[in-house]
């Protein structure tokens, strides 16, 4: 199983790397670029096409794995599958229809994002598209967030299922939007999504969910292959196509994941664990909406009040902002894996979180030191020639003063 998981990551990484490199050359020639202007912070035209690489690499690996599992289940012995993996392959084959629904929804989201990258759509149109895709996938596949422990007193199963379906749709739309909104700085959305997916991967491995682990490794490989070219200063953007696809995929994978502790089941785990893993993108989305509401601005009208923008106003450059937000994401998302690990893991993770927090504090202190070093220079008055008139009445033209 380790070889299969490693292969999924490597194939997705290499595919994404190659396709992104090709997009970097082809996109400028066909005019598929993001031009500067408006709220955009980049000062030159940057090619789109990173989203194509992420979508293609992820769907290629997951689709091939699903086809292999289905083929092995229908014709045992046709593929060289080790006997030790037969049970895992059987379980994976049983969930192939669900995976196809999820991939289909992801492709629809990606195609709409591609359309938006070519001809920008309104925020309301994007929200509507995300909502419709989420409704179709949830209704057709039966994908649900389990809220049964909180709905025990509700005896009508139809209403209970409807509530769970509604919450699932809202969750998919929330994460899809959150990662799309987070894509406002070089490397930010891809870095945060890679860390969040990594935390979810650790949890899946700890609980023996190897199908989820393979799905996540394919997505992480695709993201990393793109991130090589997207690290600031970015040579290429993923666009709405890539950002919405990543958000949608992470949302659906988190719903597929079973948040069950080996020793005991806590009904709060399925609700709180995903919220902790995706705390940073959700915080960015909700905080910017709160700021717009506070200033009585349209909540769907873009601005420069996102988490990264607020960090830059503190005096940080792009790479320092990326490092700071990455450290915050690492500290929060890893915390969600503590209940699932062995006793040693429950000691290591708080230590890692403490190091991340101290590094963030250090980043803030370095910025404050730089500002203090610059302030004395800015406060010094420029040297004045003795023949130059002083400000005030000496600088006024001759005549009566009132």
N, C-alpha and C positions, 0 to 999 in steps of 0.2 A: 504493500500500500504506500509506503514511503516513496518508492520509486515512481509510482503513478502520480502522486501529488507533486513531487519534484518536477516530473516531466510536464505536468499541466502548467506550472509556473514558468518553466524555461521556454516552452513553446509559445506561450502568450507573450512573454517578454521579448523574445527574438522577433516574433511577428509584428508586435507593436513598434519595436525599434526600427525595423525595415520600412514599414508602411509610413511611419512618421517622417523618416528621412526622405522617402519619396514625395510625401505631401509637401515637405519643406521646399522641394525643387519645383513641383508642378503647380502648387497653389498660386504663387505670384504670377506665373505665366498665363493663367486663366482668370486672373483678377479676383481670386477667392482669398481676400485679405481683409483684415480689420483696420480701417483707416482711423487715424487720430481725430479728436474733436469732441466737443461736448464734455461729458463727465469723464472721458477716458484719460488715463494718466500716461499712456505711452505716446511718444512723440514721433513715431514712424509707423508706416504700414507694416503690420505683422501678419504672416500667413495663417489662415485657418487650416484645418485638416487633421489636427490631433485627435479630434473626436472620432473621425473615420477610423483611425488606427486602433483606438481603444475599443470601439464597438466591434470592429472586424476581428481583432485578436481574441476578445472575450467570447464572442459567439462561435468562432471557429473551434476553440478548445472545448467549450461546454457542449456545443452541438455534436462534435466528434465523440466525446465521452458518452453522451446520451445515446447516440447511435450504436456505439460499441456495447453498452450495457443492454440495450434492447435486443441486439443481435445475439449476444451471449445467452440471454434468457430464452430466446426462441429456439436457438440452435446450440445447445451446450456442446462444448468441445470444438466448435468451429474456430474460435479464437484461442490463442495460448494463454488462458487465464489460470494462474496458480490455484490449487484447491483451497488454500487458506483464504482466498478472496471471493470465493463463490457466494458466500452469504451476503457480503457487502454488495456484490454485483447484482444479486437478486433484489435486494432492497432498493438499489439505485434504479433498476429497471422498472420497479413498481411506481416510481415517482417521475418517470420520463414524461408522461403527459403533462404533469404539473410544471416541469421544467420548460417544456415547449410553450406553454401558456405564458410563463414568465419571460422567456426569450422573445416571444412574439410581441408582448407589451413593451419590452425594452426597445425592440426595433421600431415600433410605432413612435415611441418617445424620441428615439434618435432621429428618425426621418423628419419629424416635426421640428426638432432642434436644428437639423440641417437646413430646412426651409427658412427658419428664423435667422440663421447665420447668413443665408444668401439674400433674403428680403426680410428685414426685421419686422416682427409682429408686435402687437401691443401686449403689455403684461397680462391684460384680461384674457387675450386669446391664448397665451401660453398656459395660464392657470386653467382655462376651460379644457384645453387639450390634455393636460396632465390629469385632471379630474375624470374626464371621460375614459381615458386609457385605464386608470386605476379601477373605475367602476366595472368596466368590461372584464378585466383580468380577475378581479375578486369574485364577480358573479359567475364567470365561466369556470374558474379553476377550483373554487371552494377554499381559496386561501383566506385564513382567518387568524387574527390575534386572539389567543385564548384568554377570555375574561370570565370563564366559568366560576372560579372561586369568588368573584365579586357579584355574580348574578345567580347565586344559588337559590335565592328567594323568588326569583322570577321563573315560574313553573312553565310558562308558555315558551316552548322551544323555538317557535318561529320568530318571536320578538327577540329572544336572546341571540339567535343567529343574525338577525337584522342589525342589532346593536353592534355585535362583533364585526360584521361586515362594514358598517359605517365607520367604526374606529380604524379598521384596516385601511380603508380608502383615505381617510384623513392622514394617517401615518405615512402612506406612500406619497401623497401630495406634499406633505410637510417636508419630508427628507429630499424629495426631488427638487423642490423650491429652495431648500436650505443650501444644498451644494451648488445650485445654479447661482444663487445670490453670493455665495462665497467665492465664486470665480471672478474676483475683482482685482486681483494682483498676480503677478507672475509666480507660478508654482504653488499658489496657496490652496486652491481647491483640490488639486491632485495630491499634494502632500498630506493634507488633513484627511482626505478619503483613504489614502494608503495606510495611515496610522490607525484610523477607525476600523478598516477592514482587517488589519493585523490583530487588533484586540479581539475582534469577533472570531478570527481564525484561532487564536489561542484558546478561546472558550470552546470552540467546536472540537478541537483536538482533545482538550481536557475531558469533554463529555462523550467522546467517541463518535462524533457526527462527521464521518469522513466525506460524505457526499457534500455537505456544506463546506467543509474544508477545501475540497477540490474546486468548488464553485468560486470561493473566495481567492484561492491562489491564482486561478485564471484571471480574475479581475485585477488582482494586485500586480501580476506580471504585466498585464496590458497597461496599467497606470504607470508602472515604473519605466517601461520602455518609452512612454511619452514624456515622463518627467525629466528624462535625460536631456531633452531638447527644450523643456519648459522652465527649467530652473533659471532664476533671474540672473542676467537679463534674458527674457524668453525669446527664443528664435521662432516659436510657433505657439498658437493658441488651440485649446480644445473646442472652444466655442460652446454655444448652448447645446449642441449635439452631444458633446462629451460630458459636460457637467450634469445635464439632466439624466443622461443614461446612467452615470455613476450613482447619482442620488436614488434613482428608481431601483437599480440593482441592489444597492445596499439596503434599501427599505424592504424589498421583497425577501432578500436573503435573511434579514433579521427576523422577519415573520416566520420563515421556514425553520429557523433555529429553535431548538427546544432548550429552554433555560431551566434545566432541572439539575439540582445538586445531587451528588452521588449519595449523600447520607439522608437528606430530607428535602421535601419540596416546600418552598416558601412561595406563597401566592403573589408576593410582591416582586419576585424575580422577573417574570415575563414583562412587567411594566417598567420597573426601575432600571434594570440592566441595560436595555437599549437606550434609554434616556441618558444614562451615564456615559455610554460609549460615544453617543453622538451629541454630547453636551455642547461642544464648541460650535458646530454648524447651526444647531438649533438656537443657541444663544445669539449668534450673529443675526439670524433671521428675525427672531423675536425682538431683540434690542433695537434693530434699525426700524422695525415697524412701530415700536413704542416711541422712539424719537420723532418719527413722522407724525404720529398721533398727538404727541405733546405739543408740537409746533403747528398743529392743524394743517398738515400738508397731506396730499393724497398718498395713501399707503402703497400704492402701486407705481408711484413715480420715483424713478431712481435718483439717488443722491450720493454724496461722499461722506456718509455717516456710518459706514460699516465698521466692524471691529478693526480691520486692517487700516482703514483711513484714520480712525481715532488713535491708533498706535503711531502712525506717521506724524500726526499733529503733535505728539510728544517729543518729536525730534529724531525718531528712528529712520534709518534708510530701509530700502526694500528687503534686503537680505536679513537685516536684524528683525524686522517685523515678522518675516517668514519663520525665522528661528524661534522667536518668542511664542508665536501662536502654535507652532509645532510642539514646543515643550509643554504648553498648557494642554494641548490635545493628548499628548502622551501621558501626562499626569492624570487626567480625568478618565480617559478610556481604559487604561490599564487597571484602574481601581475596580472596574466591573468584573475583572477576572479573578479577584481575590477569593470569593466564596467557592470557586470551583477547583482551586489548586491544592496541592499538598501543603502541610504545615510550613515547609521551607519557603514555598511560594508566597505564603501569607506574611512572611518576614521580608522577602526580597522586594516585593512590589511597593510597600510603603517606603522602603529605602530609595527605590528608583523615583518615586513620586517626590520625596524630599529633595533629591538632587535636582529634579526638574524645577521645583519651586525656587530653590536657591539660584539656579541659573537664570530664571526669569527675573528674580530680584536683582541679580548682577547686571542683566541687560538694562533694566530701568535705572540702576545707579550709574552705569557707564554713560547713558544718555544725559542724566542730570549733570554729571561732571563735565561733559562736552559743552552743555549749555552754559554752565558757570564759567568755563574758560573763554567762551565767546562773548559773554556779556560785558566784561571790562573794556574790550576793544570797541564794542558798539557804543558804549557810553562815553568814550573819549571824544571830545570836540576836535574837529580838524583844525590844523594850524592855520592862523589867519595872518595875512600880510598887514603890516603896520599902516599901509596906505589905503587899506580897504575900510570903508565906513562901517561902523558898528550897527547892529540891529536897533530898531527903535526910531527915535526922532532924528538921529544923525543920518539915517539912511533915506529920510524923506526928502523930496524935492523942496527947493526953497519956496517960501510962501507962508501965509498964515496957517497956524495949526489949531485945530478945534478939539 
